[in-house]
Every structure is written in structure tokens, then in C-alpha cells.
Amino acid sequence: MVPPVGHPHLSRPGPDPGAEAGPEPGPVVLNGRASARPRITGVERWAAELIPRLIALAPDRYTVLAPPRPARGRELGQAWEQLLLPVQAARRRASLIFSPANLAPVLWPRNVVMLHDAAVLREPQAYSPAYRAWHRRFGLLCARRAVMVVTVSEFSRRELIELGGLEQGKLAVIRGGVDKRFGPHADYERVARRLNLNRPYALTVATDDRRKNLQVLRQAAQRLGRLGVDLVWAGDTRPYINHASSIAGIRALGYVDEADLPGLYAGARAFVLPSRYEGLGLTCLEAMACGTPVVAADRAALPETCGSAALLVDPDDAGVIAAAVVRAVGDSALRLRLREAGLRRAAQYTWERAARDADALLSGLARA
């Protein structure tokens, strides 16, 4: 079973029924900078899924502020977040600003910030020098000044305490979810036609990032190719990461549109994520929800997320990974077991539950 979503610090005593009610707190501002970005990857997914659900839960409690379209690039977006967002929040007499994408306005006195992991501290070689400097300085400063820091797994909570020096009592865990559009019912035939996927394929979904360890999949691609199966890679390229080198034998699709992702997962014979460092591993859950057998690294948060519903392998052993992917593609009994276990596992992670936990935390902090 998935450990209970949330963290003991989410459990707060209710109001004293005998106490005199104070004034209603101001609105909680939801920092919509990440959800306004045109391309959705990890942190953008969280913002895009949580923000509308929080508003649906309590429309009078929340208001969304996002940069205007010309300021949605990285540098202008950062300037808006640090300089204009606090001004706009003050005009609305906000009680809190909730920022779901690793950074918050340093000048605002009552932030709740979501740090998804400590990758920039644990795997600094995966990022550009400018990105490392910005997040080590401003990201940690925001987190240490915040009213509360939210993270996405027990693994990430431990990492932030160890590497970031954050106080245990100021860290809450809220796990992510899988939207209902990810399921075995997804239209993979339409997606296969759109993307020209004419042969059976195994899939990996990841940014072009050294810590994702995609180079280790060369041997898997070669072995699958001899079986008439392609290894397909869907992933974005970001300006602030140190890119992986080209991967022989893998068919690179580049960034895949949100509408095509469920079908891409559902049509895959197997999904593989050899990443050395993940704060949660949402792509594994999305693949499981689509009924696709999963092979994942036995590192970081992936064992916590996948449990026994995936084949967990050493990400540094290309031969072991290749053998596991070939088994997941070709062993019918194993495929059925992983499919059923994956569907059960993914069903325990919902964005509705994540939003309820976030709402409970934010509403309590707004009144504190």
C-alpha cells in the first residue's frame, strides 16, 4: 500500500469551539507562473493539476496570479515572480502565497513553497552553473524563510533535511496523482498514426537531462531492435540542464503534446525510467495507469513510488536494464502481473486527494 498521503504536520488541531471567531483571513494567492508555461513537464504538471482543483474546492479562498504572456519566459518570469507578484498579492491583502514550482518571491513574508526534490544539490552536474547558483541561493533562501515547505515524497523530505538544512517541522509531504485521462482506454491508434509509430515499441518519457541516465538504454534499444521492437523516447530539451548525448538506436520524438501522452503510454509494450534521481516519478505512475508494464531504477524515490508494481533495476547496469525491458515486453505472464499491479498502484495516487491535502494545509496556515 502507498503510505498515507500527507505528513504528520498536516494534522493540526481544529479551532476551539469556545473561542471568539477572528476576522476571515485574506485569500491564498496561487502562483500560476509554472502553469502558464506552454510546455508541461514535471513541475508544470503539478501546477496545472493542483491549481484548478484548489479553486474548485474553495473558490472564495484562492486567487490565481500569473505573469502576462510576454513575461512567461524564464528570465522575465523570474522577474515577475520576485518583483511583481508580491505587489499584486499585497493589493489583494493575501494571507499566503503558495508556489508549486520550487521558487517563491523572497520578499513576501508568508510563503508556502513546494520543493519537488533536492536534485540541484544532490546532482549538480545535471544543471547549468547559472541554474545551480540561482536555486542554491534563492531556492534555499525561499525555503528557509517559508511558513511551510511542501515536498512530494518521504525520500525528498529526507533529502531536503539532509542537503538543504530545512527544519523537519516545516516540511509536509503531499504526493501527486494521475489524471483520469491516463488509462488503458486511451486512443493509442490515433497517436501511433500521428507520430508514425509503425512497429511495437517500448517507451521512456524524460527530459534531456544527464540525471535521467538515458544513455544506459543503448543496449536495451539494440536488443529490442533485434526483436522488431523500437525504443521510443519522448522528452523536452531545457536551456538550464546539461544535456545527455545522443542515444544510438533510440527513436527520439522530442516534446509530445499533452493530448497525445495518454495514448503514447497506452500503446507501449513497456515503459522504462532508468533515472538516478527522482523526487517522485510521476511518469511511472502515468504508465501504470495506462496498463503498461514498468521497469524503473531502484534509486531515489522510485522504489517508494512504484513499490512491487514495477521491475526495479540497477540504473548503472545496462545489461540488467536491457534484460528487464525485454522481459517486460515479451513475457506474457510477467506483463499481466505488472499490468494488474500497476493499475492498482496508480489508482492510489489521485490529484483530487493531493488537492484536498493541500487545501487542508493551506487553509490551516492562512488562519494561523
C-alpha positions in Angstrom: 0.0 0.0 0.0 1.0 3.6 -0.6 2.0 5.3 2.7 -0.7 7.7 3.9 -0.7 10.8 1.7 0.5 13.8 3.7 2.6 14.1 6.7 2.0 14.3 10.4 2.4 18.1 10.2 -0.7 18.2 8.1 -2.7 17.1 11.2 -3.5 20.3 13.1 -5.9 20.7 16.0 -9.2 22.2 14.9 -10.5 25.6 16.2 -11.6 25.9 19.7 -15.4 26.0 19.5 -15.5 28.3 22.6 -13.0 30.8 21.1 -14.2 34.0 19.6 -14.1 33.9 15.8 -11.5 36.3 14.4 -11.6 38.0 11.0 -11.5 35.9 7.9 -8.0 35.6 6.5 -7.2 37.2 3.2 -7.1 35.0 0.1 -4.4 32.5 -0.6 -2.6 33.5 -3.8 -1.7 30.6 -6.1 1.5 31.4 -8.0 0.5 30.4 -11.5 3.8 31.1 -13.2 4.5 27.4 -13.9 1.0 26.6 -15.1 1.2 29.4 -17.6 4.2 27.9 -19.4 3.4 26.5 -22.9 5.1 23.1 -22.3 4.2 20.8 -19.5 6.9 18.6 -17.7 7.3 17.7 -14.0 6.7 20.9 -12.0 4.4 22.3 -14.6 2.2 19.2 -14.3 1.9 19.8 -10.5 0.8 23.4 -11.1 -1.6 22.6 -13.9 -3.3 19.8 -11.9 -3.3 21.4 -8.4 -4.3 25.0 -9.1 -7.7 24.3 -10.8 -8.6 21.7 -8.2 -7.8 24.0 -5.3 -10.0 26.7 -6.8 -12.8 24.2 -7.3 -12.6 23.1 -3.7 -12.8 26.6 -2.3 -13.3 29.4 -4.9 -13.6 32.1 -2.2 -10.3 31.1 -0.6 -8.0 31.1 -3.6 -7.0 33.5 -6.3 -4.5 32.8 -9.1 -1.9 35.3 -10.2 0.2 34.6 -13.3 2.6 36.6 -15.5 1.3 38.2 -18.6 2.0 36.4 -21.8 5.2 38.4 -22.7 6.7 37.6 -19.3 6.3 33.8 -19.5 9.8 33.1 -20.5 12.3 32.0 -17.9 14.1 35.3 -17.1 11.1 37.6 -17.4 9.1 35.1 -15.5 11.6 35.1 -12.6 11.5 38.9 -12.6 7.7 38.9 -12.4 7.8 36.3 -9.6 10.3 38.1 -7.5 9.2 41.7 -8.0 5.6 42.0 -9.2 3.9 39.0 -7.7 4.4 40.3 -4.1 3.0 43.7 -5.1 -0.1 42.1 -6.6 -0.5 39.8 -3.6 -0.3 42.8 -1.2 -3.0 44.6 -3.2 -5.3 41.6 -2.6 -4.3 41.5 1.1 -3.2 37.9 0.7 -2.7 35.7 3.7 -0.3 33.4 1.9 1.4 32.8 -1.5 1.5 29.1 -2.5 4.2 28.5 -5.1 4.1 24.9 -6.5 7.3 25.0 -8.7 10.4 25.2 -6.4 10.7 29.0 -6.2 8.7 31.7 -4.4 9.0 35.5 -4.0 11.8 36.1 -1.5 10.4 39.5 -0.3 6.9 38.0 0.6 6.8 37.2 4.3 4.4 34.3 4.2 5.2 31.8 1.6 4.3 28.1 1.2 6.7 26.7 -1.4 6.8 23.3 -3.0 10.3 21.9 -3.4 9.9 18.7 -5.5 13.4 17.3 -4.7 16.9 18.3 -3.9 18.3 17.3 -7.3 20.2 20.6 -7.8 22.1 19.8 -4.5 22.5 16.0 -5.0 23.1 16.0 -8.8 24.5 19.5 -9.5 26.3 18.3 -12.6 23.0 17.8 -14.3 22.3 21.6 -14.4 23.9 24.7 -15.8 26.1 26.9 -13.5 23.5 29.7 -13.6 20.7 27.4 -12.7 22.6 25.9 -9.8 23.6 29.3 -8.5 20.0 30.7 -8.7 18.4 27.7 -7.0 21.1 27.3 -4.3 20.8 30.9 -3.4 17.2 31.9 -3.9 15.6 28.5 -3.8 17.0 27.6 -0.4 16.5 31.1 0.9 12.8 31.0 0.0 12.5 27.6 1.6 14.2 28.5 4.8 12.1 31.7 5.2 8.8 29.9 4.2 6.0 29.3 6.6 5.9 25.7 5.3 7.7 23.7 2.6 5.8 21.0 0.8 7.5 18.2 -0.9 6.3 15.1 -2.9 7.7 12.0 -1.2 9.3 10.8 2.1 12.6 10.5 0.1 12.5 14.1 -0.9 11.7 15.2 2.6 14.8 13.4 3.9 16.9 14.9 1.2 15.8 18.4 1.9 16.5 18.0 5.6 20.0 16.5 4.9 21.1 18.6 2.0 19.1 21.8 2.4 19.2 22.1 6.1 15.5 22.5 6.4 13.7 22.0 9.6 11.7 18.8 9.9 8.8 20.6 11.5 8.4 22.9 8.5 8.2 20.1 5.9 4.9 18.5 4.7 4.6 15.6 2.2 1.9 15.7 -0.4 2.1 13.1 -3.2 0.9 13.7 -6.7 -1.6 11.9 -8.8 -2.6 10.7 -12.1 -5.4 12.3 -14.1 -8.3 10.1 -15.3 -7.3 10.7 -18.9 -4.4 8.3 -18.4 -5.9 4.9 -18.7 -5.9 1.7 -20.8 -8.8 3.3 -22.7 -6.6 6.0 -24.2 -6.6 6.1 -28.0 -3.2 4.8 -28.9 -4.0 4.1 -32.5 -4.7 7.8 -33.3 -1.4 8.7 -31.6 0.5 6.0 -33.4 -0.7 7.4 -36.7 0.1 10.9 -35.7 3.6 10.0 -34.6 4.3 7.5 -37.3 4.8 4.6 -34.8 4.5 1.7 -37.2 6.2 -1.0 -35.1 5.7 -2.3 -31.5 7.6 0.0 -29.1 8.8 0.4 -25.5 8.8 3.9 -24.2 10.7 6.3 -22.0 9.5 9.8 -21.1 12.0 12.2 -19.6 13.7 15.5 -20.2 17.1 15.5 -21.9 18.9 15.6 -18.6 22.0 13.7 -17.5 20.5 12.5 -14.2 17.8 10.7 -16.2 20.6 8.4 -17.4 19.1 7.7 -20.8 22.4 6.7 -22.3 22.2 3.5 -20.4 19.4 2.4 -22.6 21.6 1.8 -25.7 21.8 -1.9 -25.0 18.1 -2.2 -24.4 17.4 -0.5 -27.7 19.8 -2.9 -29.5 18.2 -6.0 -28.0 14.6 -4.7 -28.6 15.6 -3.8 -32.2 16.5 -7.5 -32.9 13.0 -8.4 -31.7 11.4 -5.9 -34.1 10.5 -3.5 -31.2 11.5 0.2 -31.2 12.6 2.0 -28.1 10.9 5.4 -28.2 11.9 8.5 -26.2 9.6 11.4 -25.6 11.1 14.4 -23.9 11.7 18.1 -23.8 15.0 19.9 -24.0 15.5 22.6 -21.4 18.0 25.5 -21.6 19.2 25.1 -18.0 20.2 21.5 -18.0 23.3 19.7 -19.1 22.0 17.6 -22.0 22.5 13.9 -22.5 24.4 12.9 -25.5 22.6 11.3 -28.5 21.5 7.7 -27.8 22.2 5.2 -30.5 19.2 3.1 -31.6 16.6 5.2 -29.8 13.9 6.9 -31.7 13.6 10.5 -30.3 10.1 12.1 -30.6 11.0 15.3 -28.8 8.3 17.0 -26.8 5.0 15.2 -27.2 1.8 17.2 -26.9 -0.3 16.7 -23.7 -3.2 15.4 -25.7 -1.0 12.6 -27.1 0.7 11.4 -23.9 -2.0 9.0 -22.6 -2.2 7.2 -26.0 1.5 7.1 -26.2 1.7 5.4 -22.8 -1.2 3.0 -23.5 0.3 1.8 -26.8 3.7 1.0 -25.4 4.7 -2.6 -24.7 6.7 -1.5 -21.7 7.8 1.7 -20.0 11.4 2.3 -18.7 12.8 5.0 -16.5 16.5 4.5 -15.6 16.8 7.8 -13.8 19.3 8.0 -11.0 17.4 10.7 -9.2 13.6 11.3 -9.0 11.6 13.1 -6.3 8.6 11.0 -7.0 8.4 9.6 -10.5 5.0 10.7 -11.9 5.8 9.2 -15.4 6.0 5.7 -13.9 2.5 6.2 -12.3 1.1 7.5 -15.6 2.4 4.5 -17.4 0.9 2.1 -14.8 -2.4 3.9 -15.0 -2.4 3.1 -18.7 -1.8 -0.6 -18.1 1.8 -0.5 -19.3 4.4 -2.7 -17.5 7.1 -0.5 -15.8 10.8 -1.0 -15.4 12.4 1.6 -13.1 15.6 2.4 -11.3 16.0 1.2 -7.8 17.2 4.6 -6.7 15.9 7.8 -5.0 12.1 7.9 -4.7 11.3 5.3 -7.4 11.1 2.3 -5.0 8.8 4.3 -2.7 6.5 5.3 -5.6 6.5 2.0 -7.6 6.6 -0.5 -4.7 6.3 -4.0 -6.1 4.3 -2.9 -9.1 7.4 -2.4 -11.3 10.7 -4.2 -12.0 13.3 -2.3 -10.1 16.8 -2.4 -11.5 20.3 -1.1 -11.0 20.4 2.1 -13.2 24.2 1.6 -13.7 23.9 -1.9 -15.2 23.0 -1.6 -18.8 22.7 -5.4 -19.2 20.3 -5.8 -16.3 18.1 -3.0 -17.6 18.1 -4.4 -21.1 17.1 -7.8 -19.8 14.3 -6.4 -17.7 12.9 -4.4 -20.6 13.0 -7.4 -22.9 11.2 -9.5 -20.2 8.6 -6.8 -19.7 7.9 -6.7 -23.5 7.9 -10.4 -24.2 7.0 -12.4 -21.0 3.2 -12.6 -21.1 2.8 -13.8 -17.5 5.0 -11.0 -16.2 3.3 -8.5 -18.4 -0.1 -9.4 -16.9 1.2 -9.3 -13.3 2.8 -5.9 -13.8 -0.2 -4.5 -15.6 -2.6 -5.5 -12.8 -0.2 -4.4 -10.0 0.4 -1.1 -11.8 -3.2 -0.3 -12.3 -3.8 -0.9 -8.5 -0.8 1.2 -7.6 -1.6 4.1 -9.8 -5.2 4.2 -8.5 -3.9 5.1 -5.1 -2.5 8.3 -6.4 -5.1 10.9 -7.3 -4.9 14.7 -7.9 -8.1 15.1 -6.0 -6.5 13.7 -2.9 -3.5 15.8 -3.4 -5.7 18.9 -3.7 -7.6 18.1 -0.6 -4.4 17.6 1.4 -3.0 20.9 0.0 -6.2 22.7 0.8 -6.2 21.4 4.4 -2.7 22.6 4.9 -3.1 26.0 3.2 -6.4 26.8 4.9 -4.9 26.0 8.3 -1.8 28.1 7.7 -3.9 31.0 6.4 -5.7 31.2 9.7 -2.6 30.7 11.9 
